[in-house]
Amino acid sequence: MEKLIYLDNGATSYPKPEEVYVAMDRLYRQYGVNPGRSGYDLCVYAGSVVHDTRTMLAQFFGGTDPNRLIFACNATDALNLAIFGMLKEGDHAITTNIEHNSVLRPLYHLWKYNHVEVDHIPFDGDGFVDPDDFVKKMKNNTRLVVVNHASNVVGTVQPIGEIGARCRERGIPFLIDASQTAGKIPINIDEQCIDVVAFTGHKSLLGPMGIGGLYVRDGIEIRHTRAGGTGVRSAIRTHLEEYPYRLEYGTGNLPGIFGLHAGVKWVLDKGIENIHRHEARLLTKLRDGLRDIPDVTLYCQDNLTEHIAVLAFNIDGFDAEDVGTMLDVDYNIACRTGLHCAPLVHEQLGTDSIRGAVRFGIGPFNTDDDISTAIDAVRNIEMHTRTNPARLSAVSRSK
Ligand SMILES: Cc1ncc(COP(=O)(O)O)c(C=O)c1O
C-alpha cells in the first residue's frame, strides 16, 4: 500500500515515538500491578513511575506540587471534573466561541439544568479573542473563566497570559484547555496567571489515548463530583479531600501513565521550541501552497506567529466531506472534515451551513514531502474534479 500521509494530528498524534510503544509493552510484561495498593517491590516501582510522571508534568506546567497533578481519562474527563467541581447554581462563567465541546457541553448542561449563566466571547477575523472583552462580561457572581489555549479548527493561540492577568486581578479562577498546546507551546501557570490546566495525553504530549488530567494551583477549590476507592485510608466513609486522591477515582490507567511518561520525556528531550519550529515551518509551506490554489478558502491563516500547525480550508463549491474522501481514497492522506467538535467556531465562520471544513493537523513526524503531496492533492482535486463533475457526484454517491 502507498505510504499513508497522516495529517490528522489535531485529532491524535500518530505515530508515537518508539519509546512510547516500548514503555507500554514493558509495563504490562514487567510491572503491570496496581500501584499504591500494596508494599511489594513491583507495586512500589509502579507507584514511583506514577509519581515521577506527576512531577514531570507538574514542572512542565510550571507547578511546584506533584500532588496537585491529577490523572483523568482525557481532557474531556478532566474538564468535566473542573467545570462541574468549580461551578454551582447561581454562578456565572465566561468562555469563548473557540471552545471544543468538552467545554461547551458541560457549561451548556450547567446552564440548562443548574441555572449557571454562561457568556461566550467571540473571536476576531484573525481568530483571536480580546482579553478586554472578558472584563466587560465579568460580574459579582463570575466564578470561572475557561479558555481553549489553541483552536483545534483554526489553530490560533489565545493570549492566555493577558486573560489570566485580568482574572487574577479580580480573583476569578482561570481554567485553560491545553489539549492542543501542551507539548507544542510552553505553559507556565505562574507567569500566565493560570489556576487550572486541563490536558490530554494523546495529542502533542505524544502519549497514548485514555490518559489526561489537571494541574490545580494551590488554593483553588474543586469539589469532588464523584467518590470511590483511592487505595489509601479505606476506612474513611467519604472520598478523600487531599490531592491527588481528591480528584482521582478507582484504579488508574497505568499503561497510559507509563506511555505518557515516555511521550513527555521525548518532547522534553527534543525541546518544545524545536518541535514547534519544525511544525510551524511546515504549516507556512502548507498555507502558502494552498493559498495559491484558486477557489481555496483558508480560515484565520494570515497571522501565523501565534499559531499551532492546524489549518482548516474549503474548496468553493465542494462539500468538505467529499474533499476528505478524495484525499483519503485517491491520495492516501488522512485528515478530518466536519465541525471538529467546535460548533461555535464554524457558526462564527459561517461554515456550519456548509457542513464544516477540511482540517490538516501537522505533527512532529511530518515531512516536507508530506506537505508537498498534500498541496498537489488539493490542487488536483480542485482542477480535475471541477473539469470532471461526474467524479464529484461519484464520491458523493459512494458515501
Ligand atoms: C481543543 C480541544 N479540547 C478538548 C479536546 C478533547 O480531548 P479528548 O478527546 O482527549 O478528551 C480536544 C480533542 O480534540 C480538543 O482539540
The ligand as an SDF file (V2000), in Angstrom:
LIG
                    3D

 16 16  0  0  0  0  0  0  0  0999 V2000
   -9.2820   21.9130   21.9980 C   0  0  0  0  0  0  0  0  0  0  0  0
   -9.6810   20.5420   22.4580 C   0  0  0  0  0  0  0  0  0  0  0  0
  -10.1950   20.3810   23.6820 N   0  0  0  0  0  0  0  0  0  0  0  0
  -10.5490   19.1860   24.1430 C   0  0  0  0  0  0  0  0  0  0  0  0
  -10.4100   18.0480   23.3680 C   0  0  0  0  0  0  0  0  0  0  0  0
  -10.8370   16.7360   23.9210 C   0  0  0  0  0  0  0  0  0  0  0  0
   -9.7530   15.8850   24.0550 O   0  0  0  0  0  0  0  0  0  0  0  0
  -10.0090   14.3570   24.4630 P   0  0  0  0  0  0  0  0  0  0  0  0
  -10.7780   13.7730   23.3090 O   0  0  0  0  0  0  0  0  0  0  0  0
   -8.6830   13.7670   24.6100 O   0  0  0  0  0  0  0  0  0  0  0  0
  -10.8270   14.3650   25.6880 O   0  0  0  0  0  0  0  0  0  0  0  0
   -9.8910   18.1620   22.0790 C   0  0  0  0  0  0  0  0  0  0  0  0
   -9.7780   16.9860   21.1950 C   0  0  0  0  0  0  0  0  0  0  0  0
   -9.9000   17.0600   20.0060 O   0  0  0  0  0  0  0  0  0  0  0  0
   -9.5090   19.4440   21.6190 C   0  0  0  0  0  0  0  0  0  0  0  0
   -8.9930   19.6210   20.3900 O   0  0  0  0  0  0  0  0  0  0  0  0
  1  2  1  0
  2  3  1  0
  2 15  2  0
  3  4  2  0
  4  5  1  0
  5  6  1  0
  5 12  2  0
  6  7  1  0
  7  8  1  0
  8  9  2  0
  8 10  1  0
  8 11  1  0
 12 13  1  0
 12 15  1  0
 13 14  2  0
 15 16  1  0
M  END
$$$$
